[in-house]
Amino acid sequence: MTQDAQRDYWNQIADDYQKLTTISTDDFHYGPLLPGDRQLGILPAISESTTCLELGCGAAQNSIHLATRGASCTALDISPEQIRHAGALAETHHVDIELQTLALEDIGAWPSGQFDLVHSVFALPFIAVPDAFIGRAAACVAPGGTLLIATQHPVFSAEWLELEEEEMGLFLPSYFAPEDDLRETQAGEIIGSRAYPISAVAKWIYDTGLRDLRLWEPEPLPLEYLEQAPYHSPAWSELHPKLSAAPVAVIYTARTPAG
Ligand SMILES: C[S@@+](CC[C@H](N)C(=O)[O-])C[C@H]1O[C@@H](n2cnc3c(N)ncnc32)[C@H](O)[C@@H]1O
């Protein structure tokens, strides 16, 4: 998974991704069809003095949401097309966000401990070296601050199959090495979305020195409320039975000891 391939792929699909997926700025989203933070209550307190960094922001809907609550937000993504969408959306919402076209691999040179909240939703599956990414993200968290990572649940890599007549279920060949979801760029390069066992991600976070590790495996909203999910699309709605059988996302939070 080279950075060039990631950039090409996300540049290529940015328009469709933003057009076909409804991603709200009224709430903080954690993944497809899931309740937002208003219901889950995972975010730390946000005030006008809160500084936030979003990693792999796409059109930065979560940063825009936090900025409308007064936070100072920085958001970065490897794809200039995604950042272009973020800039347009921030302008529509009259919020000022610092947007940067940058690979997550390149934040290692930043001064450490600058942000009260470092958050990333579904960027981890696309990062070639996930433990190093978590280390760099953790280094950005200020004393007393929070790292929040939402990523693909390893069980979501299972195939949704009809087992017996009308009996549907999940087939997971290996929890320990879930299969990648492969995608192809126009140039024929392959990129994959990858999930990891929960204990592996928890260890990577623990090894950064952050503590107070908590995790969530939220259920999707009921079918009749899917349009209220801050992240939804017709394609995801079709997967509602699978998402109701096992979690699509794991959300991890951890904190730095107060300085
Ligand atoms: C599934 S999208 C999620 C976007 C956004 N967080 C959201 O919830 O809509 C994954 C994002 O990660 C970005 N990304 C992938 N690899 C990256 C890298 N190495 N550095 C920075 N961003 C990257 C992609 O450009 C894409 O916008």
The ligand as an ORCA input file, in Angstrom:
! r2SCAN-3c Opt
* xyz 0 1
  C     -12.664      5.862      4.665
  S     -12.011      7.472      4.423
  C     -12.529      8.210      5.943
  C     -12.600      9.713      5.831
  C     -13.224     10.399      7.043
  N     -12.470     10.136      8.256
  C     -14.659     10.006      7.190
  O     -15.011      9.433      8.237
  O     -15.438     10.272      6.255
  C     -10.236      7.247      4.656
  C      -9.441      8.517      4.462
  O      -8.083      8.261      4.820
  C      -7.251      8.988      3.926
  N      -5.928      8.349      3.901
  C      -5.589      7.099      3.471
  N      -4.275      6.891      3.619
  C      -3.756      8.032      4.144
  C      -2.439      8.430      4.532
  N      -1.405      7.608      4.401
  N      -2.271      9.671      5.039
  C      -3.331     10.525      5.172
  N      -4.610     10.193      4.828
  C      -4.804      8.963      4.327
  C      -7.965      8.888      2.589
  O      -7.546      9.877      1.677
  C      -9.422      9.018      3.008
  O      -9.877     10.354      2.954
*
